[in-house]
Amino acid sequence: MIRRLLLPLALLAALPALAQEKFIVVASTTSTEQSGLFGYLLPVFQKKTGIQVRVVALGTGQALDLARRGDADVVFVHARSAEEKFLGEGHGVVSTSCTTTSS
């Protein structure tokens, strides 16, 4: 009898987690957030994946620190040396350049 009750109770306890929306946190620089890029990209991403995106706009160092603590899933920064140090410390998985600047 007790075994029959444990499974339904475990499923009932898990319901709040199942009901939560899927989301990722993007730690970004303030300049990127203010540029309007996320306003363009995120609706497309969210529609395609069903995953909501929460952007936290900070300075580069703060964005990388947020990710170091495990509080961000994606980091969007534009200081290559800081990004390389972050990756070298084993915090990141992949680095992709999404913009270039012509001189």
HELIX and SHEET records of a PDB file:
HELIX    1   1 ILE A    2  ALA A   19  1                                  18    
HELIX    2   2 THR A   30  GLN A   34  1                                   5    
HELIX    3   3 LEU A   37  THR A   49  1                                  13    
HELIX    4   4 THR A   60  ARG A   68  1                                   9    
HELIX    5   5 ARG A   80  GLY A   88  1                                   9    
SHEET    1   A 3 GLN A  52  LEU A  58  0                                        
SHEET    2   A 3 PHE A  23  THR A  29  1                                        
SHEET    3   A 3 VAL A  74  PHE A  76  1                                        
END                                                                             
